[in-house]
Amino acid sequence: MKSRSASVPLQGWLLTGLLPGLGIFVLIQATLLYVHLREVVVGGFDNELAGISTTVAGFIEPADYERLVGPPPFGGLAADPGGDLWAVDRSDYQLWRISPVTGTAVDTGIVAPAGTGTITSAGRPRRFVLADDQTGIASFFNADAGSFASAFTLEPPVSGFTVVPGQSELFTAGRFLHRVSAETGTNLSAFPLALHLRSLAWDSRHGALWGLDATGERLISINPRTGSEQVRSRLHRVVAGMNSPAALETIAYDDARDTLFGTDASLERIDPAKGIVSSTGFVAGFGREQSALYRHYAEPMRRIRSRAKLAYLYTQQVEGRDRIRYGLDVSDGTQHSTLLSTDTVREADVNGLQRLLTVGSIYVSGIERWPVWGVLKSAYAPIFDDRGHVQSMVGADIRAHQIQTEIRRALLLTFSFVLAMLFSTGLVSLAVARRVSASLVALRRAALTVGAGDFSPQINVRRPKDLRQLADRFTAAAGRLRRELDEMKANLSVHQEARDRDRLAERLAAFPALAAPPADAGWAWGEIGPKPAGTETASGAVLIAQGALAWLARAGADPLRATERKAEIAAVVEALAKRHGDDLEGLALALNPLFSSQVEAWALLTAAGIGAAARRPGLFVKVGADGTRTEVTGAALTKPLRPEPGETLILSTPNAPFDALPDPSLVPAASGLFAAWRAVAPPEGTRAFAVLVVGGES
């Protein structure tokens, strides 16, 4: 049984093997291309984020940034019975007014005497006492008039002091707790302190004196009469149910709101009983986001974020291991991180950010999901202070969908490349398969053509080179075989012709001889004039029951074929004569369909006369006794004619030598007349075939 594989054409095998191989190769190349493009895309985003964060970090001045995110250098805090809180900036002695409702600090533009480091309320609205903490020189300040007046000198150093309203006395803190006259500054009493205090506040509602230790981490209740500690509380914040330490710069008690306030990076409320510190409800950083300094940096950062299509652009400080405190942030709406708001570093980024803080290296994260901010990729660059230490860092975030969009573009590009390559390789494979298959099919068809006997096939094979060479060799071999066969055919033709002649001679020998009239017959048949060598006529005559039948037929190029044709006609005529017997009329009717293109005329000689039929004019002629020639028309085999005495009827070729015809009256018989006519030497090359009937003798 024929196997299935044997029926698969070569083109199928080529496509089956070549296409999958090319497809696998293209897929491998496409995969490598996609991986490379993905690395390029992700690497491009890494470089872009790193460049942006580094650029932003480079134009932020360390001192400006410290003013934005660090605790303001407030040396004292005073609660004005008129409603606001007042503070003094130790760095430039500017006086600030702070809203106890919003926590916003406003620079009043009023400059206190140089060296002023602390402030307290004088017990009356918009009246304050300020003191130089190093020299102890105190002055009065009238907020309504914006004027200062000399007061008295306190025993230095004065790290904090507070007025006891209604008692015209104040307490100062330093190495000792001093009770001083608020009118003259005279010391009324002094008690040594176990701890150095940095700030004091008088709680009028509870008659308590609160102090803040030097670290700002502990709130201390002090007996104003003995200077002894009564309660010591460690300050802390409660964030997400967890306690975290807190440190304050200064404190002040607001009688109107019965609230102990403190300052850190923002305005804080203090629960003295629990030591809990909270900035809830207050703007972060005393509202420094609205300051000109904040806008000075936020505006260019906002433009950079917009042009770079970043999700977030911000600064942050990492406190401890994983706690974030935000600084500048140019995000909008609910995505904005307010100044000094906090967050937690993702575990995956802890090591990278700690290394940034340690060695100042840029850190680029992977694509990570944040519970609040979404799926991001981030880059962080350090902000250095004047001593080259890492002060903070700039973060630039981009949303993952932007990266994924570019990756999808890369995937689309790769997919398009794959389709194009598969399509092109498919076309190439198909073209190669068809070309090779077509070449082989052409060779096979040529072989079949040669096998069928046609040795001139045209094989059009250009590629591949091996098949072209094979086709050329095949064509050359076919040409040689054709020449050899032509030679064989020529030789065989010669031998075949000889054999054919022999067989024809044998066949002609089997036919009866053509009729020859008796000497006294009224008709004669023969040729007059020499005939060209190697020619023969197909004309002839045969005897029938009561007469004879003669015919004229054109000679062929082959004399043997003419003789064969003459014998065939004679055999047919004899067969018809035997069939019809004495019925000459029936014989005449039977002979009529035998006319062919080669037989030009017939003549039937009977006792009743001579009947003739000619295919063209000029073949049946009557010669009168006076030698005149007249063409006989209207004759037919079934309408015999009888010549008049002295007339001769001639069925001949048009070039018969009638001029050489002797006088019929001098020749007693048709055969004699023909013999006399023949004896006359006609011009060379002239022939005539004739049936001669002498009037009165037939």
NUVEX-431510 format. One line per 5 residues: number of its first residue (from 1); their letters; for each residue x, y, z of C-alpha. Coordinates in steps of 0.5 Angstrom, whole numbers, plus 2048, in hexadecimal, padded with zeros to 3 digits. Each point is the difference from the previous one (the first is absolute). Layout:
N
NUM = a = X,Y,Z | ...
END
This chain:
698
1 = mksrs = 800,800,800 | 803,807,7FE | 802,804,807 | 7FD,806,801 | 806,804,800
6 = asvpl = 802,7FE,7F9 | 7FA,804,7FE | 802,806,803 | 803,805,7FB | 807,803,801
11 = qgwll = 7FC,807,801 | 7FC,7FD,805 | 807,7FD,804 | 803,807,7FF | 7FB,804,803
16 = tgllp = 7FF,7FB,805 | 807,800,802 | 802,807,7FE | 7FA,804,803 | 800,7FD,807
21 = glgif = 808,801,800 | 7FF,807,7FE | 7FB,802,805 | 803,7FD,806 | 806,804,7FE
26 = vliqa = 7FC,806,7FF | 7FD,7FF,807 | 806,7FF,803 | 803,807,7FD | 7F9,803,802
31 = tllyv = 801,7FE,807 | 807,803,801 | 7FE,806,7FC | 7FA,801,805 | 804,7FF,806
36 = hlrev = 805,805,7FE | 7FB,805,7FE | 7FD,7FF,807 | 807,801,803 | 801,806,7FC
41 = vvggf = 7F9,803,802 | 801,7FE,807 | 807,803,800 | 7FD,806,7FD | 7FB,801,805
46 = dnela = 806,7FF,805 | 804,805,7FD | 7FB,805,7FF | 7FE,800,808 | 807,800,802
51 = gistt = 801,806,7FC | 7FA,803,802 | 801,7FF,808 | 808,802,7FF | 7FE,806,7FD
56 = vagfi = 7FB,802,805 | 804,7FF,805 | 806,804,7FD | 7FC,806,800 | 7FD,800,807
61 = epady = 804,804,805 | 802,7FC,807 | 7FE,806,804 | 7FA,802,7FD | 7FE,7F9,800
66 = erlvg = 801,800,808 | 7FC,806,801 | 7FA,7FC,7FC | 800,7FA,804 | 804,801,806
71 = pppfg = 7FD,802,807 | 800,808,800 | 805,803,805 | 7FB,802,804 | 803,802,807
76 = glaad = 7FA,801,803 | 7F8,800,800 | 7FB,805,803 | 7F8,7FF,800 | 7FD,807,7FF
81 = pggdl = 7FA,801,804 | 7FE,803,7FA | 7FF,7FA,7FC | 807,7FE,7FC | 806,7FD,802
86 = wavdr = 807,804,7FF | 807,7FD,7FF | 807,803,7FF | 805,7FD,7FB | 806,7FF,803
91 = sdyql = 804,801,7F9 | 7FE,807,7FE | 7FC,802,806 | 7F9,801,7FC | 7FA,7FF,804
96 = wrisp = 7FA,7FB,7FD | 7F9,800,801 | 7FD,7F9,801 | 7F9,7FE,7FF | 7FE,7FB,806
101 = vtgta = 7FA,7FE,7FB | 804,7FE,7FA | 807,800,802 | 802,805,7FA | 806,805,802
106 = vdtgi = 800,807,7FD | 807,804,800 | 7FE,807,803 | 806,803,7FD | 801,803,807
111 = vapag = 807,7FF,803 | 802,7FF,807 | 806,802,803 | 806,7FD,7FE | 802,7FA,805
116 = tgtit = 7F8,7FF,802 | 7FF,7F8,801 | 7FA,7FF,803 | 7F9,804,801 | 7FA,7FF,805
121 = sagrp = 7F9,804,801 | 800,806,805 | 7F9,7FD,802 | 7FD,806,7FC | 7FD,7FF,7F9
126 = rrfvl = 806,802,7FB | 805,801,805 | 806,7FC,800 | 807,7FF,804 | 806,7FE,7FC
131 = addqt = 807,7FE,803 | 807,7FF,7FD | 801,7F9,803 | 808,802,800 | 800,806,804
136 = giasf = 7F9,800,803 | 7FE,807,7FD | 7F9,800,800 | 7FB,805,7FC | 7F9,802,7FF
141 = fnada = 7FC,7FF,7FA | 7FA,803,7FE | 7FD,7FC,7FA | 7FB,806,7FE | 805,805,800
146 = gsfas = 805,7FC,7FD | 805,803,805 | 805,7FD,805 | 802,803,807 | 805,7FF,805
151 = aftle = 7FE,7FB,806 | 805,7FD,805 | 806,7FB,800 | 7FF,7F9,802 | 805,7FC,803
156 = ppvsg = 803,7FC,7FA | 800,7FB,7FC | 7F9,801,7FF | 7FD,7FA,7FC | 7F9,801,801
161 = ftvvp = 7FC,804,804 | 7F8,801,801 | 7FC,805,804 | 7FB,7FE,805 | 7FA,805,7FE
166 = gqsel = 7FD,804,806 | 806,7FF,805 | 805,804,7FC | 805,7FB,801 | 803,7FC,7FB
171 = ftagr = 805,7F9,800 | 806,7FF,7FC | 804,7FA,7FF | 807,7FF,7FF | 804,7FC,805
176 = flhrv = 7FB,803,805 | 7F9,801,800 | 7FF,807,802 | 7FA,804,802 | 801,807,7FE
181 = saetg = 7FC,806,801 | 7FC,802,7F9 | 801,807,801 | 807,801,803 | 803,7FA,7FE
186 = tnlsa = 803,7FF,807 | 801,7F9,802 | 7FB,7FD,805 | 802,7F9,801 | 805,7FB,7FD
191 = fplal = 800,7F8,800 | 805,7FC,7FD | 7FD,7FB,7FA | 802,7F9,7FF | 7FF,801,7F9
196 = hlrsl = 802,805,7FB | 7F9,803,7FD | 800,803,7F9 | 7F9,803,801 | 7FA,802,805
201 = awdsr = 7F9,801,800 | 7FB,802,806 | 7FA,7FC,800 | 7FB,805,803 | 7FA,7FC,800
206 = hgalw = 803,7FA,804 | 806,805,803 | 805,7FB,7FE | 807,802,7FD | 802,7FC,7FA
211 = gldat = 807,7FF,7FE | 803,7FD,7FA | 807,7FC,801 | 806,802,7FC | 7FF,7FA,7FB
216 = gerli = 7F8,802,7FF | 7FE,7F9,801 | 7FD,801,807 | 7FB,804,803 | 801,802,807
221 = sinpr = 7FB,802,805 | 804,805,805 | 7FE,802,807 | 801,808,7FF | 801,801,808
226 = tgseq = 806,7FB,800 | 802,7FE,7F9 | 7FF,7F9,801 | 7FE,7FB,7FB | 7F9,7FE,801
231 = vrsrl = 7FE,7FC,7FA | 805,7FE,7FA | 7FD,7FE,7F9 | 803,7FD,7FA | 7FD,803,7FA
236 = hrvva = 7FE,7FC,7FA | 7FB,800,7FA | 7FB,7FA,7FF | 800,7FE,7F8 | 7FC,7FB,7FE
241 = gmnsp = 7FF,7FD,807 | 808,800,801 | 804,805,805 | 806,804,7FD | 804,804,804
246 = aalet = 7FF,808,7FF | 805,806,801 | 7FD,807,801 | 804,807,7FF | 7FC,804,805
251 = iaydd = 7F9,800,804 | 7FB,805,802 | 7F9,800,803 | 7FA,803,7FD | 7FB,802,806
256 = ardtl = 7FA,802,7FB | 801,7F9,7FD | 802,7FC,806 | 805,7FD,7FC | 808,7FF,800
261 = fgtda = 803,801,7FA | 807,7FE,7FD | 804,801,7FA | 804,7FB,7FC | 800,800,7F8
266 = sleri = 7F8,802,801 | 7FC,803,806 | 7FE,7FA,805 | 7FB,7FF,805 | 802,7FD,806
271 = dpakg = 7FC,7FB,805 | 804,802,807 | 7FD,7FA,803 | 802,7FB,7FB | 806,803,7FD
276 = ivsst = 7FD,7FF,7F9 | 802,805,7FA | 7FB,801,7FA | 800,805,7FA | 7F9,7FE,7FE
281 = gfvag = 7FC,806,7FD | 807,804,7FF | 803,801,7F9 | 807,7FD,800 | 806,804,801
286 = fgreq = 7FC,806,802 | 7FD,801,7F9 | 807,800,7FD | 7FD,7FD,7F9 | 7FD,807,7FF
291 = salyr = 807,804,801 | 803,803,7FA | 806,7FB,802 | 7FC,7FA,7FF | 7FD,803,7F9
296 = hyaep = 807,802,7FE | 802,7F8,800 | 7F9,7FD,7FE | 7FF,804,7FA | 806,7FD,7FC
301 = mrrir = 7FE,7F9,803 | 7F9,801,7FD | 802,802,7F9 | 805,7FA,800 | 7FB,7FB,803
306 = srakl = 7FB,802,7FA | 805,800,7FB | 803,7F9,802 | 7F9,7FD,801 | 802,7FE,807
311 = aylyt = 7FB,7FE,805 | 803,803,806 | 806,804,801 | 802,802,807 | 806,800,806
316 = qqveg = 800,7FC,806 | 804,7FE,806 | 801,7F9,802 | 800,800,808 | 802,7FA,803
321 = rdrir = 800,7F9,7FC | 7F9,801,7FC | 7FD,807,802 | 7FE,805,7FB | 7FF,807,801
326 = ygldv = 7FE,804,7FA | 803,807,7FE | 7FE,803,7F9 | 7FB,7FD,7FC | 7FD,802,7FA
331 = sdgtq = 7FA,7FB,7FF | 7F9,803,800 | 7FA,7FE,804 | 7FF,7FA,804 | 807,7FE,7FD
336 = hstll = 804,806,803 | 804,7FE,807 | 800,806,804 | 806,803,803 | 803,7FB,806
341 = stdtv = 7FB,7FB,7FF | 802,7F9,801 | 800,7F9,7FC | 804,7FA,801 | 805,7FD,7FB
346 = readv = 7FE,7FA,7FC | 805,7FA,803 | 803,7FF,7F9 | 802,807,800 | 803,800,807
351 = nglqr = 807,7FE,7FE | 801,804,7FA | 7FE,806,804 | 804,7FF,806 | 806,7FF,7FB
356 = lltvg = 7FE,807,7FD | 800,803,807 | 807,7FD,801 | 804,801,7FA | 7FC,805,7FC
361 = siyvs = 7FE,7FB,7FA | 7FA,801,7FB | 7FB,7FA,802 | 7FB,7FE,7FA | 7FB,7FB,803
366 = gierw = 7FC,7FB,7FC | 7F9,800,7FE | 7FC,800,807 | 7F9,800,802 | 7FF,805,806
371 = pvwgv = 7F9,7FF,803 | 7FE,808,800 | 804,802,7FA | 800,7FB,7FB | 805,7FC,7FC
376 = lksay = 806,804,7FF | 807,800,7FE | 804,805,804 | 807,803,800 | 803,804,805
381 = apifd = 806,805,800 | 804,803,807 | 7FF,807,802 | 807,802,803 | 801,805,805
386 = drghv = 806,805,801 | 804,7FA,803 | 7FF,7FB,7FB | 7FB,7FC,804 | 7FA,7FD,7FD
391 = qsmvg = 7FA,805,803 | 7FA,7FE,7FC | 7FF,7FC,7F9 | 7FB,802,7FA | 7FC,7FB,7FE
396 = adira = 7FD,7FF,7F9 | 7FA,7FB,7FF | 7FD,7FE,7F9 | 7FA,7FB,800 | 801,7F9,7FD
401 = hqiqt = 7FB,801,7FB | 804,805,7FC | 806,7FB,800 | 7FB,7FA,7FE | 7FE,805,7FB
406 = eirra = 807,800,7FD | 801,7F9,801 | 7F9,7FE,7FC | 803,805,7FB | 806,7FC,800
411 = llltf = 7FC,7F9,800 | 7FC,803,7FA | 806,802,7FC | 803,7F9,802 | 7F9,7FD,7FE
416 = sfvla = 800,804,7F9 | 808,7FE,7FF | 7FE,7F8,801 | 7FA,801,7FB | 804,803,7FB
421 = mlfst = 806,7FB,801 | 7FB,7FB,800 | 7FC,802,7FA | 807,802,7FC | 803,7F9,802
426 = glvsl = 7FA,7FD,7FE | 800,803,7F9 | 807,7FF,800 | 7FF,7F8,802 | 7FA,800,7FB
431 = avarr = 804,803,7FA | 806,7FC,802 | 7FC,7F9,800 | 7FC,802,7FA | 806,802,7FC
436 = vsasl = 804,7F9,802 | 7F9,7FC,7FF | 7FF,804,7FA | 807,7FE,7FD | 7FF,7F9,802
441 = valrr = 7F9,800,7FD | 803,803,7FA | 806,7FA,800 | 7FB,7FB,801 | 7FB,803,7FA
446 = aaltv = 806,800,7FC | 802,7F9,801 | 7F9,7FE,7FF | 800,804,7FA | 806,7FC,7FD
451 = gagdf = 7FE,7FA,802 | 7FA,801,7FC | 804,801,7FA | 801,808,800 | 807,801,801
456 = spqin = 800,808,7FF | 7FD,802,807 | 801,807,803 | 803,800,807 | 7FF,807,803
461 = vrrpk = 804,7FF,807 | 805,806,802 | 800,7FE,808 | 803,7FD,803 | 806,7FF,7FD
466 = dlrql = 801,7F8,801 | 7F9,7FF,7FD | 802,805,7FA | 806,7FC,7FF | 7FC,7FA,800
471 = adrft = 7FB,803,7FB | 805,802,7FB | 803,7F9,801 | 7F9,7FD,7FE | 7FF,804,7FA
476 = aaagr = 807,7FE,7FD | 7FE,7F9,801 | 7FA,801,7FD | 803,803,7FA | 805,7FB,7FF
481 = lrrel = 7FA,7FA,801 | 7FC,804,7FB | 806,800,7FB | 801,7F9,801 | 7F9,7FE,7FF
486 = demka = 7FF,805,7FA | 806,7FC,7FD | 7FD,7F9,802 | 7F9,803,7FD | 804,802,7F9
491 = nlsvh = 803,7F9,800 | 7FA,7FC,802 | 7FC,805,7FA | 805,7FD,7FB | 7FF,7F9,802
496 = qeard = 7F8,801,801 | 7FF,803,7F9 | 804,7FA,7FD | 7FC,7FB,804 | 7F9,804,7FE
501 = rdrla = 802,800,7F9 | 801,7F8,800 | 7FA,800,804 | 7FC,804,7FA | 803,7FC,7FB
506 = erlaa = 7FE,7FA,803 | 7F9,803,801 | 800,802,7F8 | 802,7F9,7FE | 7F9,7FE,803
511 = fpala = 7FC,805,7FC | 7FE,7FE,7F9 | 803,803,7FA | 7FD,806,7FD | 7FC,7FF,7FA
516 = appad = 803,800,7F9 | 7FC,800,7FA | 800,7FB,7FA | 803,802,7FA | 7F9,801,7FC
521 = agwaw = 7FD,804,806 | 7FC,807,800 | 804,803,805 | 807,800,802 | 804,803,807
526 = geigp = 807,802,801 | 805,806,800 | 803,804,7FB | 807,803,800 | 805,7FF,805
531 = kpagt = 7FF,801,808 | 805,802,805 | 804,7FB,803 | 7FD,7FD,807 | 7F9,802,7FE
536 = etasg = 7FA,7FC,800 | 7F8,802,7FE | 7FB,7FD,804 | 7FB,800,7FA | 7FE,7F9,7FD
541 = avlia = 7FB,7FC,7FD | 7FD,7F9,801 | 7FB,7FB,7FC | 7F9,7FF,802 | 7FB,7FB,7FE
546 = qgala = 7FE,804,7F9 | 805,806,800 | 805,803,804 | 801,806,805 | 806,805,800
551 = wlara = 802,806,804 | 804,805,801 | 804,802,806 | 805,805,802 | 807,7FD,802
556 = gadpl = 803,801,807 | 807,801,801 | 801,7F9,802 | 7FF,7FC,7FA | 800,7FA,804
561 = rater = 7FA,803,804 | 7FD,802,7F9 | 800,7F8,7FE | 7FD,7FE,806 | 7FB,805,7FF
566 = kaeia = 7FF,7FD,7F9 | 7FF,7F9,803 | 7FB,802,805 | 7FC,804,7FB | 800,7FA,7FC
571 = avvea = 7FE,7FB,805 | 7FA,804,802 | 7FE,800,7F9 | 801,7F9,7FF | 7FC,7FF,807
576 = lakrh = 7FA,804,7FE | 800,7FD,7F9 | 7FF,7F9,803 | 7FB,803,804 | 7FC,803,7FB
581 = gddle = 801,7FB,7FA | 7FC,802,7FA | 7FD,806,803 | 805,805,7FE | 7FB,806,802
586 = glala = 800,7FE,807 | 808,7FF,7FF | 800,807,7FE | 7FC,803,806 | 805,7FC,804
591 = lnplf = 806,803,7FD | 7FD,807,801 | 802,800,807 | 807,7FE,7FF | 802,806,7FD
596 = ssqve = 805,803,805 | 805,806,800 | 805,7FC,7FC | 7FC,7FD,7FB | 7FE,805,7FA
601 = awall = 7FC,7FD,7FB | 7FD,7F9,7FF | 7FE,7FD,7F9 | 7FB,7FA,800 | 800,7FC,7F9
606 = taagi = 7FA,7FC,7FE | 7FD,7FD,7FA | 7FB,806,800 | 805,805,800 | 805,804,805
611 = gaaar = 7FE,803,806 | 805,805,804 | 800,804,806 | 806,806,801 | 801,804,806
616 = rpglf = 802,806,7FC | 800,802,7F9 | 804,7FF,7FA | 801,7F8,802 | 7FB,7FD,7FB
621 = vkvga = 801,802,7F9 | 7FD,7FE,7F9 | 805,800,7FA | 7FC,801,7F9 | 802,7FD,7FA
626 = dgtrt = 802,806,7FD | 805,801,807 | 7FC,805,803 | 7FF,7FF,808 | 7FA,801,804
631 = evtga = 7FF,800,808 | 7FB,7FB,801 | 7FB,803,806 | 7FA,7FD,803 | 803,7F9,800
636 = altkp = 7FF,7FB,806 | 801,7F9,801 | 7F9,7FE,7FF | 7FF,804,7FA | 805,7FC,7FB
641 = lrpep = 802,804,7F9 | 801,7FD,7F9 | 805,803,7FC | 7FE,801,7F9 | 804,7FD,7FA
646 = getli = 807,803,800 | 800,803,807 | 804,7FE,806 | 7FE,801,807 | 806,802,805
651 = lstpn = 801,800,807 | 806,803,802 | 805,805,803 | 7FF,807,7FE | 807,800,7FD
656 = apfda = 7FF,7FA,7FB | 804,801,7FA | 7F9,800,7FB | 804,803,7FB | 804,7F9,7FF
661 = lpdps = 7F9,7FC,7FF | 800,7FD,7F9 | 7FA,800,7FC | 7FB,7FB,803 | 7FE,7FD,7F9
666 = lvpaa = 807,7FE,7FF | 800,7FB,806 | 7FB,7FB,800 | 800,7FF,808 | 801,804,806
671 = sglfa = 806,7FC,802 | 803,801,7F9 | 7FE,808,801 | 803,800,807 | 806,7FD,7FD
676 = awrav = 801,804,7FA | 7FF,806,805 | 805,7FD,805 | 805,7FF,7FA | 800,808,7FE
681 = appeg = 805,803,804 | 7FD,805,805 | 804,805,803 | 804,7FE,806 | 7FD,800,806
686 = trafa = 7F9,800,7FD | 7FB,7FB,803 | 7F9,7FE,7FF | 7FC,7FB,803 | 7FA,7FE,7FB
691 = vlvvg = 7FA,7FB,7FF | 7FF,800,7F8 | 7FA,7FE,7FD | 7FF,800,7F8 | 7FA,801,7FD
696 = ges = 7FC,7FA,7FE | 805,7FB,803 | 7FE,800,807
END
